[in-house]
Amino acid sequence: MGKRTPLYDVYKDYPGVKLVDFAGWELPLHFETGIIAEHMCVRRAAGLFDVSHMGEIEIEGPDAVALVDWLVTNDVASINVGQAVYTPMCYPHAGVVDDLLVYRLAETRLMLVVNAANTEKDLRWISRENPWMQSRNEVGGTGGEGNVADLRITDRSDDTALIAFQGPRASELLRQAVGSVVDSISAFEFVETSEVFGRAVILSRTGYTGEDGFEIFAQSQDAAHIWTSLMELGGGREVLPCGLGARDTLRIEARLPLYGQELSSEISPLEGGLKPFVKLEKSDFCGKAALLEMKNKGVPRSLRGFRMIDKGVPRPGYSVYVGSKKIGTVTSGLRSPMLDAFVGLVLADSGVLEKGMTIEIDDGRKRKRAEVVATPFYRSRGRKG
Amino acid sequence: MNNPKELKYTEDHEWVRIEGDLAYVGITDHAQDALGDIVFVELPEAGRELERGEEASNIESVKAAAPVYAPLTGSIAVVNKGLDETPELLNQKPYDTFVFALKIKDANEIKNLLSSDDYDKILAAEKER
């Protein structure tokens, strides 16, 4: 039996709920209407996701920003309180430890939102295994794990619930309930407020669906109240509960990476399509030398999109060929509900693929033809980023 | 259990309807529920000869791919072309939607198929595990 979130008891009796194990958590794969209907509901109205399994790591102290800015590839030092930034976090060799969101809660207090499967690994990496901490430990002597110098690193995952409310109608529905605070938050901004159904939360305009929407960080004991209140918005007709299945298909359509597929310790963020989130011009950070070298010598692989000519779902691990030569591996794929087409992402040798080219996907039985296309496969009309 | 009495079944969660020398083959309600939203059915070519237990077709849902096996030895006589456009019929009406029909080569094999009672027991046992 896996770990359960504070919302498990709310949706375990929903009709048609299908629960699966994900990174040690017992979570809904989908509800009664199925993955495709949930996907479309998020694209057209709004959907509700329990993502409480995500890890929340708080880092506080005068050195907090310096540490995190050194650990990640994006620019954390220049974000203001109330802003969040998406970023990969690299090993010195340029492989990815995890991809995460960094929230600046206060001048000297940050919250890192990390993948559930990586939370333990990230905590170890951040609090003691990374070179910055290692050098501090050597110089500073007796800091104690995770409390070196002026740093307090706390795992808040167990007492933090996270609900994602996503879709083009999300802001309007939420405004009806919680008021104009909704309009004060732009993309990648957040506020700490007690006005969300009377509970103290962090209300953040972020998400993982390619749509406008919000993520709500709450105390575990408040999660059920917030969830059921959100479900009742729009008269209980417009909001569908959504599971991990739709979360995955939505993020692939929007070409948002998933750690373990588009990113890993063996795939650099430059290869995984995250160049805009790697600030090679900022002062030293973990992995910078290796990333610079990779950039100068030529990034060996790149992430490209393709659309199947012969029908079939391209699944992670399928080999991709140009003629008789294997040029890459599928990282993610789906039948896109918005495009009504089978599409996928391939981590391919650089310089081989061009838009419009025909490639072949080997599903283990036969090779199917596909065409190289631009990504993302889907872009929300109302969304800028 | 809502598995129709008049159909035969296999341990691979397929149903079989015998009509003369044809065996219509589909997937059970349990199978479609386990697969979830079905998005593609790779249909066999008409005329293809298959041994009992050989892979005849492949069904893809959002999350998984699952083979459909030939429940009897025979050749593909009919394929359900409608599944090209509407594979979701397998989710919506699993017992009214066949995938293919085989021309039965050896009618003696039919006795190897399961009754609905036998199949219900298999499902019950799977649920226990």
Interface residues (C-beta under 8 A of the other chain):
Chain A: K18 L29 H30 G34 I35 I36 G245 T249 K311 G312 V313 R315 L334 R335 F342 R365
Chain B: G36 D37 V39 F40 E42 N58 E60 V62 K63 A65 N91
